[in-house]
Amino acid sequence: MERSQYGKAERRFPANLYNKLEEKLRGKSEEKQTTEPTKIEDNSLIKCPKCGKMVERDRVVKKKYVCYECGGYFRVKTSNRIRMVADIKTFEPWFEDIEVSNPLAYEGYEEKLAAARAKTGLNEAVTIGRCKVYGDDIVLGICDSRFMMASMGHVVGEKITRAIERATQLKLPVFLFCCSGGARMQEGIISLMQMAKTSAAIKKHGDAGLLYCSILTDPTTGGVTASFAMLGDVIMAEPGALIGFAGPRVIKQTIGQELPEGFQTAEFLVEHGFVDGIVHRENLKRTIHFLIKSHQNGDEKGYANFGEKQSNSFQLSEELKEQAWYSKPRTAWEKVKAVRQVERPSAADYMKYIFDVFVEAHGDRGFRDDKALIGGIGFIEGQPVTVIADIKGQDFKECQERNFGMPLPEGYRKALRLMKQAEKFHRPIISFVNTSGAFCGIEAEERGQGEAIARNLLEMSGLQVPVLCILIGEGGSGGALATAVGNEVWMMENATYAILSPEGFASILWKDSGRAQEASEVMNITAQDLKRLGVIERIIPEFGGADRKTAPAIGGYMKEHIKEFLERYNGKSKQEIAQERYERFRAF
């Protein structure tokens, strides 16, 4: 989930975040680090698992075990994974002395374990401990496929559970590299119990307000997928990794289904909403550092913890200063037509002038990633916030991909997932609203559009962090309200916010959609109307009209006032914040 290009985000994690901080923390010592194995065999060529070519071992090693011909990922053993992630000489292994047993007295199991230990130098399929990443402490776990295909036996479950319990006591985040063929058959039902045990430990860790991230590597299947692998606050995956509950062979042999090309890959899971993004190995350590910084559970009463002040504070150009903020008043119908223009700037156009960086997360963890509504983490002068935004698209192809900014149920569920995560980590929420309404259609009804919107209204009303909602274009009916339950609601000067479209209003009340222009004038849908009615708190000037030329000024204006909004909530308790929002809507 690479740095967003604001509307055209790649589903990768960022490559260049906190570079200055990295340089200070890294110093010269990291230059000495290497991902080379402790011993390279004599043969200089190895076979790529993806393209099948014989490639030079040393070149692959230098690329962090990635094929230089096709980009295919080699599986990585534990010691090399530690080198990729941990600051040099900081990894401290935990629980290496847990006794291995044969709970079902399965014949030959002890011999198989002994052979795996001799082959890998590991005592079990998971290694776990404490380390530093650019100076920050984390608990790090790594599953190694060389040890009985990283299957989950009782020792694997015990090590992970103890580590999460200790992380909870020490208030540390947990990062777990998952890889497994599933439950360990030789341990039968005892292996199955590890799924519930590890999940219960993760629940307690999460209830303590702590970060748990899983990184899915090739392959991640079976009981591991159905437990700790898929329970991360953030779930990442390496490119091309096989991920699924039942593997392709099991599916084929059980019910006879042949799986299509690309099924159960990491990329497939991103598209289907189960994974936040793809992380490339060259970005892995930086990504972990970013996640640590953006999920640090700070003072719940400090919502404007800005870092070093930026020198380029909001300033109007001389040209814009000459334009009146509310120049050339437009009729309601003119505003309706203006906000429907595909050229009108999107939330992403303003975001690059508001946030130092924005990193998009993906998916509702249940069905799909809805591109009509994006969300993720942004930093405003060092203060992390959760960002939600409707995106319509700025050409015909993108409009089709984003469903013209009309979210489906999975879009609202993605937004809610990210907002609840923001509440857990005490991050303020900034929501940019620009939709003609929730999508109506067979698929929306089948997946519960009404329930999804209702659930958002219910949960947003009680969020215990500040929520700011900004209508930047169209605000259409319940589809807009579903992400607009804020402590404050602002509107851009020429935006609209209505119970439904003027065409729909005229059709229902006057049986004539052709009277839409007339309807727009009586519906009280403009920012000025809604300010008068007390529905919004602030009107954002457009400096003559929102376009590419004025976007920097509009974004700069928003940034300065968002900072003021956050500062107003410093010192307020989470109960006060939720109560204020309740009373705001109770007054209507």
C-alpha positions, 0 to 999 in steps of 0.5 A, spaced: 500 500 500 504 505 497 504 512 498 497 514 495 497 518 489 490 521 491 485 517 487 490 513 484 493 509 490 497 503 488 495 497 493 502 497 497 505 500 503 509 506 503 516 506 500 518 513 503 515 515 509 519 518 515 526 518 511 529 523 515 527 519 522 530 513 519 536 516 517 537 518 524 535 512 527 539 508 522 546 511 522 551 507 519 550 501 523 545 498 518 549 499 512 553 493 515 547 489 515 545 484 510 540 479 508 545 474 506 544 467 509 550 465 514 552 460 509 551 460 502 552 453 498 557 452 493 552 452 487 551 459 485 544 458 481 537 457 484 531 456 481 525 461 481 519 458 484 515 463 480 518 463 473 522 457 474 529 460 471 535 458 474 538 465 477 544 467 481 544 466 488 548 472 490 543 477 486 537 474 489 540 475 496 541 482 495 534 483 493 532 480 499 530 473 496 526 476 490 527 474 483 531 479 479 528 476 472 520 476 474 519 479 481 517 472 484 518 471 492 523 466 495 521 463 502 525 466 507 528 462 513 527 465 520 534 468 521 534 472 514 527 475 516 529 477 522 535 481 519 530 484 514 526 487 520 530 488 526 535 493 528 542 489 528 543 485 534 536 487 538 532 480 537 531 477 543 528 470 543 523 468 548 520 461 550 525 457 546 525 452 552 518 449 551 518 442 552 515 438 545 511 432 546 506 428 543 499 429 545 496 423 541 502 418 542 502 419 534 507 413 531 513 416 528 511 424 531 517 424 535 522 422 530 519 427 525 520 433 530 527 431 531 528 431 524 525 438 523 529 440 529 536 437 526 534 440 519 532 447 521 536 448 527 529 451 530 526 448 536 519 449 533 515 452 527 515 459 530 520 463 533 518 469 537 521 474 541 522 482 542 526 487 538 527 494 536 525 497 529 528 504 528 529 504 535 522 502 537 520 496 541 516 490 538 514 483 539 516 479 533 514 472 531 516 468 524 513 462 522 518 458 518 515 453 512 522 449 513 519 446 520 513 441 518 511 446 513 510 451 519 504 447 521 500 449 528 502 444 533 501 445 541 508 448 542 506 453 536 500 455 539 503 456 546 509 460 544 504 465 540 499 465 546 505 467 551 508 472 547 502 476 546 500 475 553 507 478 555 506 483 549 500 485 553 503 486 560 509 490 556 504 494 552 508 492 546 505 492 539 506 485 535 508 483 528 507 476 526 509 473 519 504 468 518 506 462 514 503 455 515 500 449 511 495 449 517 493 445 523 498 439 525 495 433 523 499 429 528 496 433 534 489 432 531 484 436 536 489 439 540 492 443 534 485 445 533 484 448 540 490 452 538 486 456 534 481 458 539 487 459 544 491 464 540 485 468 538 483 469 545 490 472 547 489 477 541 482 479 544 485 481 550 491 484 547 486 488 543 482 490 549 488 493 552 488 498 546 495 495 543 496 494 535 497 487 532 499 486 525 499 480 521 504 479 515 501 473 510 507 470 506 507 464 502 503 459 504 498 461 509 492 456 509 488 452 514 487 453 521 492 459 521 488 463 516 482 461 520 485 464 527 491 469 528 493 470 521 487 474 519 485 477 526 490 483 525 488 490 526 492 491 520 493 485 515 499 485 510 501 480 505 507 479 500 506 479 493 503 472 490 503 469 497 498 463 497 492 465 502 486 461 503 482 456 508 482 450 504 488 450 499 487 448 492 489 441 493 484 440 499 478 443 495 480 439 489 480 433 492 474 434 497 469 437 492 472 437 485 473 444 484 478 447 479 480 454 482 481 459 477 488 463 475 490 468 481 485 465 486 487 465 493 493 470 491 495 476 496 492 480 490 486 476 490 485 477 497 486 485 497 481 486 491 476 481 495 477 486 502 480 481 506 487 484 506 489 492 507 495 491 502 501 488 499 507 490 502 514 489 498 520 487 502 524 493 500 519 497 504 518 492 509 522 495 515 519 502 513 512 499 513 513 496 520 516 503 523 510 507 519 505 502 523 508 503 529 508 511 529 501 511 526 498 506 531 501 509 538 496 509 543 497 516 546 494 520 551 486 520 549 485 527 551 491 530 546 488 530 539 493 536 536 500 533 538 503 536 532 510 536 531 515 541 528 511 546 525 511 547 517 513 553 515 509 553 509 502 555 513 496 557 509 497 563 505 493 566 499 496 568 492 495 575 490 490 573 485 486 569 490 486 575 495 483 579 489 477 574 489 471 575 494 471 569 498 463 568 496 464 572 489 459 571 484 453 568 488 450 562 484 443 559 484 441 552 488 441 549 481 447 552 478 451 549 484 447 542 483 450 542 476 457 545 478 458 539 484 456 534 478 462 536 474 467 531 473 472 536 473 471 538 480 476 537 485 476 530 489 477 529 496 484 526 494 486 533 490 485 537 497 488 531 501 495 532 498 495 540 501 492 537 508 496 531 510 504 530 510 502 523 507 496 519 506 496 511 506 490 507 504 487 501 507 483 496 503 477 492 504 471 491 509 474 484 511 468 480 509 467 481 501 470 486 497 474 493 497 469 498 494 473 503 490 467 508 491 470 510 498 477 510 500 480 510 507 486 510 511 491 514 515 494 521 514 499 525 518 497 532 519 504 535 521 506 529 525 499 528 528 496 521 525 488 521 523 484 516 520 481 519 513 475 517 510 473 519 503 468 518 497 471 518 490 467 519 484 473 519 479 476 524 474 475 521 467 470 516 465 474 510 466 475 511 473 468 513 474 466 506 472 471 503 477 469 507 483 462 506 481 461 514 480 462 515 488 456 511 490 458 506 495 456 499 496 455 496 503 462 493 503 464 501 502 460 503 508 463 497 512 470 498 510 469 506 513 466 503 519 472 498 520 477 504 519 473 508 524 473 503 530 480 502 529 481 510 529 477 509 536 481 504 539 488 508 537 485 515 539 486 517 532 481 523 530 477 522 524 476 526 518 471 524 513 470 527 506 463 527 503 462 527 496 456 522 493 450 523 490 448 517 494 448 510 496 448 505 490 441 502 489 441 495 485 440 488 486 447 487 489 446 492 494 440 490 496 442 483 497 448 485 501 444 489 506 445 496 504 440 499 509 443 495 514 450 497 513 448 505 513 444 504 519 450 500 523 454 506 521 449 511 524 449 507 530 456 506 531 458 513 529 454 516 534 458 513 539 465 514 537 469 516 543 474 520 538 473 527 535 469 526 528 470 532 523 465 531 516 466 536 510 462 536 504 466 538 498 461 536 493 454 532 493 451 530 499 446 525 497 441 522 502 443 517 507 448 515 503 452 521 505 449 521 512 453 514 513 459 518 513 457 524 516 455 524 523 460 528 526 462 533 532 462 538 527 460 538 519 463 543 514 461 545 507 464 548 501 461 554 499 458 551 493 456 544 495 449 541 496 446 536 501 439 534 500 434 528 502 435 526 495 436 529 488 432 535 486 430 530 480 427 525 485 424 530 490 420 533 484 418 526 481 416 524 488 412 530 490 410 533 483 410 527 479 415 530 474 422 530 474 423 535 469 421 540 475 428 539 478 431 546 477 424 548 481 425 543 486 432 545 488 430 552 489 425 550 495 429 544 498 434 548 502 440 544 500 446 550 499 451 551 504 448 558 506 441 554 507 444 549 512 448 554 516 442 558 517 438 552 519 444 550 524 445 543 520 453 545 519 458 549 523 462 552 517 462 554 510 469 553 506 470 558 501 472 556 494 475 563 492 471 564 486 470 556 484 473 549 486 478 547 480 485 545 479 487 553 480 484 554 487 485 547 490 491 548 493 488 554 497 482 550 499 486 545 501 490 550 505 484 553 508 482 546 510 488 544 513 489 550 518 482 550 520 482 542 521 488 544 526 484 548 530 478 543 530 483 538 533 486 543 538 479 544 541 478 537 543 485 537 547 483 536 554 476 533 553 475 526 555 472 521 550 465 521 554 465 528 553 466 528 545 461 522 544 456 526 548 457 533 544 456 529 538 449 526 541 447 533 543 448 536 536 444 531 533 439 531 538 437 538 537 434 537 530 
